[in-house]
Amino acid sequence: MTMNHTTLRQLFTDFWKERGHQEVPPAPLVLKEDPTTLFTSSGMQPLVIYLAGANPHPLGKRLFDIQPCIRTQDMDKVGDNRHDTFFEMMGNWSLGDYFKKEQLSWYFEFLTKVIKLPKNKLHFTIFEGDNMVPRDVESAKTWKDLGVEESHIHYYGIEANWWSRSGTPDKMPVGEIGGPDSEVFYDFGTPHDERFGKECQPNCECGRFMEIGNSVFIQYKKIGDGTLQELPQKNVDFGGGIERMLAAINNNPDIFETDVFSKIIKAVEDVSGKKYYENKSAMRIIADHIKASTFLIAQGVKPSNKEQGYILRRLLRKATIKFKNLEKKINEQDIMAVAQSVIETYKEVYFDDTTGKIVDNEIGPEIFKFTSSLDKGLKEIEKLIQLKGEITGKIAFDLYQSYGFPLEITEEILKNKGQKINRDEFVSEFNKHKELSRSASAGMFKGGLADQSVQTTRYHTATHLINQTLTDLLGSDVSQVGSNITGERLRFDFTSSRKPTDEEIKEVENIVNKKVEEGLDVYYKDIPKDEALKLGAKSFFKQKYPDIVKVYFIGRERFKTVPYDVYSKEFCGGPHVKNTKEIGKISIYKFEKIGNNIYRIYAKNK
Ligand code: SER
């Protein structure tokens, strides 16, 4: 059977909705509120605080999502049949609600009944236990009760069947949460398949088995004395890559032959004039890296020399060099053509008509600059290959400075020739340079931002105005699904059965600014929940509220006793400004679709 990604998304969505789960809108690839990592790299990352049990999630205890992720640690592995830097993780969660039995039974039902994978092709792995955490007998029993044969159940230790963001318990920092997991593998071979190793088992790298889903039972937290403590709330964190699930449905172990890659590979073939089956590794790298780059650019990342921007630059440059290896004279048009095929592949899900232009505008100058010195840079590397011994960090840094060759790329080319670079020296050259340029630009930040907390309070009140205005303009099916506020901007996510037009978004901005100008009072009252609901105060999602709730009103002070006439009323804990004048005029500078019927607005002060 083959299936396209649109169908798989729908089946997954319907399945979890039917089981009482709410859809969490995808988080951006760059999570500003989580400075510990560069990118969102798993579906659970935006949910960490809720999994730790500190706060209830506004959407409830049963959640699912399809989350775009970037895993830079897998960048060097791209080129085989299964690794990619950008992927989408389908996930479902129980936040202290159901646990192992329900999770494994439902997932089994999804695999065997919904996407109809043959039972004899599935293998199941389980945590075998160690001196800190007991063997996961409950998962084993559940799989057996579901009819899984003993020979398809495999036990592994902490290295294979434990999950936390940092890895095994010894690597977890104090405060991090994690737990044992049970993974499902798809078997692409047959019992005596000569293409694969004789001793092959699910965690073998020979290519026969592929992990298609991981149910993590997050129930521990690392504490100060280095031991694991049971969390008060036991959670399920399931994640499975869309790409790998499609490969299993197709019964073809190459994720690059599923329809989330086929158009992109075709574009690489067209541009290079070469065939995929003769150049698989290079073409996989090109397709994956340009895909990841397109998503990053579409979300506002720009190529630069640091952090996310540097990764983007590395991805684009590596893709360019790989094109060059296909003996192709490469230019920015070629990369743009492949990026367009990425947009084409995902346009129904993530992109709109403006994305193409945004992506071209970044890729054009970036690749133009790099390709104009690419030949010279490659010649310099050729010279290095003739040198004996370790390459100094200074030489590698010059190559980066003059020809734009990121360290990792030079390193990889040289590694294939048996040479290596002194990394420490490179880093110290790099830092020296950074300090120089930093002192040159010092002074740029004089003055600084207005006090952060004052500014975030202003933006918070602005989200209430936006929420009300959107409902007035688009109808009552508008509902807020999230917001995120920093000192620099506000972000507001909402559902709507149709996409608002650019004019409507402009109108929202105008009305909000009118309300700012009118100088409306902002005040709250503690009232019984039923009364607040009767008043029509906006409440959030499916959140459980106490009997007495705080409702924020925006309106004229003189209507304080008649709160029916106010502009906005919302269940909210605050804090807010006292008068809308304090907010100042705002401008909505970005508006995008982030999911099925889910939209996102960014706004900041003018
Ligand atoms: N957190 C787990 C993973 O990333 C499952 O969602 O694999």
Boltz pocket constraint, residues with backbone or C-beta under 6 A from the ligand:
constraints:
  - pocket:
      binder: B
      contacts: [[A, 41], [A, 42], [A, 43], [A, 44], [A, 90], [A, 91], [A, 163], [A, 214], [A, 215], [A, 216], [A, 237], [A, 238], [A, 239], [A, 240]]
      max_distance: 6.0
